[in-house]
Amino acid sequence: MSMKAAELRAQGKDIISLSMGEPDFDTPEHIRSAAIAAIHAGQTRYTAVDGTPGLKKAVIDKLERDNKLTYEADEVLVSNGAKQAIYNLLQATINDGDEVLIPAPYWVSYPDMVRLADGEPVILSTSPKTDYLITPAQLAASITDRTRMIMLNSPSNPTGQVYSRQWLSDIGAVLLEHPRILICSDDIYEHIWWSQEPFASIGEVVPELKQRLVVVNGVSKGYAMTGWRIGYAAGPAAIIKEMRKVQGQSTSNPCSISQAAAEAALAGDQSCVAEMCKAFRKRHDWLVPALDALPGINCIPGNGAFYVFADCSGVIEELGLKDDLALAEHLLEHAGVATVPGTAFGAAGHLRLSFACDLETLQSAVQRIEQALKS
């Protein structure tokens, strides 16, 4: 949808894109300055495959400071974005026929990355009744002797829902009964969070799981650094070692300049993160009720990330459309608004709308959508 929106813009059409998961803020000044200083200092050569010592220390300090998780240097891998870290993990641990549990709605790349590792994605469907979160009973019923890993993502892309400490505790209790299962905790939206209780990773809540937990995070979302392509993973040294081998034979080290910038992001002043989060919440608090007020659309509030996941099954039926893909096409053609069909996230009948754009743009987009639903 993003590509199609860009094509229509190139044709001169007025298109509002709510499809991209990319903050509209500039990378903070102190982070950009660190990158420029690194260039002037000649930090333009290969680094270690798994990242510079300075950045790895910043990652270790961040995980201890924010997540109460303690790691050593050989338990950390810096990659070309969080996506590569997850890909490395799956390639290093998943064998032919291994099952990976993926709660749906899910980030679009999870199932295909599992398939690329010759694994079998097992989708655990959820609904608004459970805030799009799996239940402990659902998890327990889905585990087989082939289950090797579960993917957790909080705050969630695409729903914006978050796992409470109690939820993590209950899920952790189930996982403790199955010591073969690895946990991938995708925390990339950690800093875009406004739930009543603070963010918690499952390793903090259930420390007994730490020896089979791999935490994945990065600087793209929280620090508006999507183009810098820096993510990281922290986990057991034996697993990180195998992930490093995968990366060493694919891309080798991440960009040296980007690593210097990421070190400044993680170790420097964090007030910029809070300011961006404040803006995202303001947009969320306007957009959710505005969409929910439209006929045929049901939209529940989230507690993080910068997405709204709207149940549009009523609109699809009213307009006589085939599915959510057809609805996304309808809105692009008749409203000039690009969204992402829920089918891409394993949840048909929904649309994901990003509010990583200014409030005025969101207001204009909702007005257009309202008019298109009447046509």
C-alpha positions in Angstrom: 0.0 0.0 0.0 2.9 2.3 0.7 4.3 1.7 -2.7 1.0 2.2 -4.4 0.5 5.4 -2.5 3.9 6.6 -3.7 3.0 5.7 -7.3 -0.2 7.7 -7.1 1.6 10.6 -5.6 4.1 10.5 -8.5 1.1 10.7 -10.8 0.1 14.0 -9.1 -2.7 12.6 -6.9 -3.2 13.9 -3.4 -2.6 10.9 -1.1 -2.4 10.7 2.7 -0.5 7.7 3.7 -1.4 6.1 7.1 0.4 2.9 6.1 4.0 3.5 7.2 5.4 2.5 10.6 7.9 5.3 10.7 8.0 8.3 13.1 7.6 11.7 11.4 10.2 13.3 13.8 13.7 14.1 12.9 16.4 12.1 14.6 17.3 14.1 17.7 20.2 16.6 17.3 22.6 15.0 19.8 22.4 11.7 18.0 23.0 13.2 14.6 26.0 15.1 16.0 27.5 11.9 17.4 27.3 10.4 13.8 29.0 13.5 12.3 31.7 13.4 15.0 32.3 9.7 14.2 32.8 10.5 10.5 35.3 13.2 11.4 37.1 10.8 13.8 37.5 8.3 11.0 35.2 5.7 12.3 34.4 4.6 8.8 35.8 1.1 8.7 34.6 -2.4 9.5 33.7 -3.1 13.1 33.3 -6.5 14.8 30.5 -8.5 13.3 28.4 -8.2 16.5 28.9 -4.5 17.1 31.4 -2.0 18.6 32.4 -2.4 22.2 30.9 1.0 23.0 27.5 0.2 21.5 27.4 -3.2 23.1 28.1 -1.6 26.5 25.4 1.0 25.9 23.0 -1.9 25.1 24.0 -3.7 28.3 23.6 -0.6 30.4 20.2 0.1 28.9 18.9 -3.4 29.5 20.0 -3.2 33.2 18.8 0.4 33.6 15.4 0.0 32.0 14.6 -3.7 32.1 16.5 -5.1 35.2 18.2 -7.6 32.9 21.9 -8.3 33.3 24.0 -9.4 30.3 27.7 -9.7 29.3 29.3 -8.7 26.0 29.1 -12.2 24.6 25.4 -12.2 25.2 24.7 -9.2 22.9 24.5 -8.9 19.1 24.1 -5.7 17.2 22.4 -6.1 13.8 21.1 -4.1 10.8 17.8 -3.4 12.5 15.6 -5.5 14.8 14.3 -7.4 11.8 17.7 -8.9 11.1 18.1 -9.8 14.8 14.9 -11.8 14.6 15.9 -13.4 11.3 19.3 -14.4 12.8 17.6 -15.9 15.8 15.2 -18.0 13.7 18.0 -19.2 11.4 20.2 -20.1 14.3 17.6 -22.1 16.3 14.7 -23.3 14.1 15.0 -26.6 12.2 12.8 -28.3 9.7 9.4 -28.9 11.2 9.9 -26.9 14.3 6.8 -24.9 15.3 6.8 -21.3 16.2 3.8 -19.9 18.1 2.7 -16.5 16.7 -0.2 -14.6 18.3 -2.3 -12.8 15.7 -2.6 -10.0 14.8 1.2 -10.3 14.2 3.8 -8.2 12.6 3.7 -9.2 8.9 7.3 -10.6 8.7 7.1 -13.2 11.5 5.5 -16.1 9.6 7.6 -15.8 6.5 10.8 -15.5 8.5 9.8 -18.7 10.3 9.2 -20.4 6.9 12.6 -19.2 5.6 14.1 -21.1 8.5 12.1 -24.2 7.5 9.9 -23.8 10.5 6.2 -24.0 10.7 4.3 -20.8 11.9 1.4 -21.7 14.2 -1.0 -18.8 14.4 -2.9 -18.1 17.6 -5.9 -16.0 16.7 -7.2 -13.4 19.1 -10.1 -10.9 19.2 -11.0 -7.5 20.7 -12.6 -9.4 23.6 -9.1 -10.2 24.9 -7.6 -6.9 23.6 -6.0 -9.0 20.9 -3.8 -10.9 23.4 -3.6 -14.6 23.8 -4.8 -16.2 27.0 -2.7 -18.7 29.1 -5.2 -21.4 28.4 -5.0 -20.7 24.6 -1.2 -20.9 24.8 -1.2 -24.1 26.8 -3.6 -25.8 24.3 -1.4 -24.8 21.4 1.9 -26.3 22.6 2.9 -29.6 21.0 6.1 -31.7 21.2 7.2 -29.8 18.1 6.8 -26.3 19.6 10.2 -24.6 19.7 9.6 -20.9 20.1 6.9 -18.2 20.8 7.0 -14.7 19.5 5.9 -11.9 21.9 5.5 -8.3 20.7 4.6 -5.6 23.2 3.5 -2.9 22.4 2.1 -4.7 19.5 2.4 -3.9 15.8 -0.4 -3.7 14.6 -2.8 -3.3 17.6 -0.9 -1.1 20.0 -2.0 -3.4 22.8 0.5 -4.2 25.6 1.2 -7.1 28.0 0.6 -6.3 31.6 2.9 -7.7 34.3 0.1 -10.0 35.4 -0.4 -11.2 31.8 3.3 -11.9 31.4 3.4 -13.7 34.8 0.5 -16.0 33.7 2.0 -16.7 30.3 5.3 -17.3 31.9 3.8 -19.8 34.3 2.7 -21.9 31.2 6.1 -21.6 29.5 7.9 -22.7 32.7 6.2 -26.1 32.2 7.8 -26.5 28.8 11.6 -26.0 29.1 12.3 -26.7 25.4 10.4 -23.6 24.2 12.5 -20.4 23.5 11.0 -17.0 23.9 11.6 -14.1 21.5 10.5 -10.9 23.1 10.2 -8.2 20.4 10.4 -4.9 22.4 11.0 -2.5 19.6 8.1 -0.2 20.6 9.1 -0.2 24.3 9.5 3.5 24.6 6.2 4.4 22.9 4.1 3.4 25.9 1.3 5.0 28.0 -0.2 2.2 30.0 -0.9 2.9 33.6 1.9 0.5 34.7 5.5 0.8 33.3 6.8 -1.4 30.5 8.1 -4.8 31.5 9.8 -7.5 29.5 8.9 -11.1 30.4 12.4 -11.7 31.6 12.0 -9.1 34.3 8.6 -10.5 35.4 9.6 -14.2 35.2 13.4 -14.3 35.6 13.5 -18.1 35.5 12.9 -17.8 31.8 16.0 -15.7 31.1 18.1 -18.6 30.0 15.8 -19.3 27.1 14.8 -15.7 26.4 16.1 -13.6 23.5 15.2 -9.9 23.9 15.1 -8.0 20.6 15.0 -4.2 20.4 16.5 -1.3 18.5 16.6 2.5 18.0 14.3 2.8 15.0 11.0 3.6 16.6 11.8 5.2 20.0 14.5 7.5 18.7 13.1 8.2 15.2 16.1 6.4 13.6 14.4 4.1 11.1 16.9 4.8 8.3 20.0 4.2 10.5 19.2 0.4 10.7 20.4 -0.6 14.1 18.8 -3.3 16.2 20.1 -5.6 18.8 19.5 -8.9 20.6 20.4 -10.1 24.0 20.2 -13.7 25.2 22.1 -16.8 26.2 25.7 -16.7 24.9 25.4 -20.0 23.0 22.4 -18.7 21.0 24.0 -15.3 20.4 27.1 -17.1 19.2 25.1 -18.9 16.5 23.3 -15.7 15.6 26.6 -14.0 15.1 27.7 -16.8 12.7 24.5 -16.2 10.6 25.1 -12.5 10.5 28.8 -13.0 9.7 27.9 -14.9 6.5 25.2 -12.5 5.4 25.8 -8.8 6.1 28.7 -8.8 8.6 28.7 -5.7 10.8 26.1 -2.9 10.9 27.2 0.5 9.6 29.9 2.0 11.8 28.5 5.5 11.7 25.0 4.2 12.6 26.5 2.4 15.6 28.1 5.6 16.9 24.7 7.3 16.6 22.9 4.4 18.3 25.4 4.5 21.2 24.6 8.2 21.7 20.9 7.4 21.6 21.0 4.7 24.2 23.5 6.3 26.5 22.5 10.0 26.2 19.7 12.2 27.2 16.4 10.3 27.1 14.0 13.4 27.2 13.6 13.3 23.5 12.0 9.9 23.8 9.4 11.1 26.3 8.6 14.1 24.1 7.9 12.0 21.0 5.8 9.6 23.1 3.7 12.5 24.4 2.9 13.5 20.8 2.0 10.0 19.8 -0.4 9.6 22.7 -2.1 12.9 21.8 -2.7 11.7 18.3 -3.9 8.3 19.5 -6.3 9.9 21.9 -7.9 11.9 19.1 -7.8 9.2 16.4 -9.4 6.3 18.2 -12.7 8.0 19.1 -12.8 9.7 15.7 -12.6 6.3 13.9 -14.9 4.6 16.4 -17.6 7.2 15.7 -17.7 6.3 12.0 -20.5 3.9 11.1 -19.4 0.3 10.8 -16.0 0.8 12.4 -15.1 -0.5 15.9 -11.8 0.7 17.3 -10.5 0.0 20.8 -7.8 2.1 22.4 -4.2 0.8 22.6 -1.5 1.6 25.1 1.5 2.0 22.9 3.2 2.0 19.5 1.7 4.3 16.8 -1.0 2.2 15.2 -4.8 1.9 15.4 -6.2 -1.5 14.5 -9.8 -0.9 13.5 -12.4 -3.7 13.1 -14.1 -2.7 9.8 -16.2 -5.7 9.2 -19.4 -3.6 9.4 -18.1 -1.2 6.7 -17.1 -4.0 4.4 -20.6 -5.5 4.7 -22.4 -2.2 4.2 -20.4 -1.3 1.1 -20.8 -4.8 -0.3 -17.0 -5.2 -0.6 -15.3 -8.6 -0.6 -12.9 -8.1 2.2 -10.5 -5.8 4.0 -8.1 -5.7 0.9 -11.0 -4.4 -1.1 -11.8 -1.8 1.6 -8.2 -0.6 1.6 -8.3 -0.2 -2.2 -11.7 1.6 -1.9 -10.3 4.1 0.6 -7.2 4.7 -1.5 -9.2 5.3 -4.7 -12.1 7.2 -3.2 -10.5 8.9 -0.2 -6.9 9.2 -1.2 -6.0 7.5 2.1 -3.5 4.6 2.2 -4.0 2.0 5.0 -2.9 -1.6 5.5 -5.4 -4.5 5.3 -5.7 -6.5 8.5 -5.2 -9.7 6.4 -1.5 -8.9 6.2 -1.4 -9.2 10.0 -3.4 -12.4 10.2 -6.7 -10.6 11.1 -9.1 -10.3 8.2 -11.8 -7.6 8.4 -9.5 -5.0 10.0 -7.4 -2.1 8.8 -4.2 -0.8 10.4 -3.8 3.0 10.4 -0.5 4.6 11.5 -0.6 7.9 13.5 3.1 8.6 12.9 2.1 11.8 11.3 0.8 15.2 12.5 -2.7 15.7 14.0 -3.8 17.9 11.1 -3.0 15.2 8.6 -5.0 12.7 10.7 -8.0 15.0 10.9 -7.9 15.4 7.2 -7.6 11.6 6.6 -10.6 10.9 8.9 -12.7 13.5 7.1 -11.8 11.8 3.7 -12.6 8.4 5.0 -16.0 9.5 6.3 -16.9 10.9 2.9 -15.7 7.8 1.1 -17.8 5.6 3.3 -20.9 7.5 2.2 -20.1 7.1 -1.5 
